[in-house]
């Protein structure tokens, strides 16, 4: 991914990456190895961290990262609603960690100051 401008192109990239991360993370966050290791939750939060960090590193300005964080928040809210009778984000520990953790990670990466190298 080449360095881009922080305008509309960066915002669209942030929106697309957040849509991907929210859907994949929602599908994976309940996966466990055995009874205690939440491997799906670790994978999902790591995916959000890597995508948010990549957007923050490759795009100029904070707009793409903020669009990423806002899109994650809105999509997780909509996915978490019981509109179709299926609960995709249940109210257990993994569901709470996924919904609030993903928003927190994305917002933290978006608001973190860029370090000069």
N, C-alpha and C positions, 0 to 999 in steps of 0.2 A: 504494500500500500504506500503510495507516494505521499509526500507531504502536500497537504491541500490547504485551501483557504478555510477560514472559520465561518463562512457564510452559508448559503442555502445547501451547497453540496455537502458540507460537513454536517449540517443538521439532518439531511436525508440519510447520510451514512449512520449517524447516531441513532436515528429512528429505526432503521433496518436492523442494525446490530442488536438494539434493545428488544425488538420484536422477536428475533431469533433466540436471544438469551432467555427471555421470559417464557417462551413456549417450551424450549428444551429443558430449562431449569424446573419448570412446573411438572413436566412429565417425569423428570429424574429424581426429584428431591426426596421421595419416599423410599428409594431403593436402599436396602441395608444388606450387609454381609453378616450372617449370623443374626444375633439378636441385639447387638449393641453398636456396631460400627456403621454410622450413617454415610456410606460411601457416595450415595447419590447427592446428598446435601453438600458434602465437601466438593464434589465435582461441579455442582450447580453454582455455588458461591465462587469457586475458582474460575469458572467460565465468565461470570460477571466481572470479576476482578481483572482478568486478562483482556476482555473486550473493552472495558472502560479504560484501562491503562493504555491499550493500543490506540484508542480514539484520542485520548489526552496527549499521547506522545506524537501522533502523526498529524493531528489537525491543529491549526493555529487558533488561538482564542479559547474561550471557555464555552462557547455556544454549543458545539457538538457534544461535549461532556454533559452539559446541563440538559440538553434534549434527550440524551441517553438515560440520565437519571429520572427525568420526568416521565419518559415513556415507560420505563420499568415500573415506576410507581403506579401509573394509570392502568397499565395492562395487568399488573398483579391484582389491583383492586377489582377490575372487571372479571378476570379469571376466577378470583376468589368468591364471587357472588354465586348464589345457587339459582341460576336462571333456567337451567335445563334439567334440574333434578340430580345432576352429577356434581359431587363436590371434588374439585381438583386440588384444592388446597385445604386439607382438613385442619381442624383446630387443635392438633397435637403439637408436640415440641418441634418436630421437623417442619411442619407447616408454618409455625410462628417464626422459627429461625430463618426459613426461606423467605417469607414475605417481608419481614422487617430487616433481615440481614442483607438481602439483595439491594433494597432501597438504600440502606446505610452505606454499603460498600460503594455503590454507584455515586451517591452524593459526596462521599468522602474523596473519591478519586477526582470527581468533577471540580470540587472546591479547593483541592490541594494546590498550593502555589507551584508553578513550574520552576524546577531547579535548573540553574544554568550549568552547562557542562564545559 
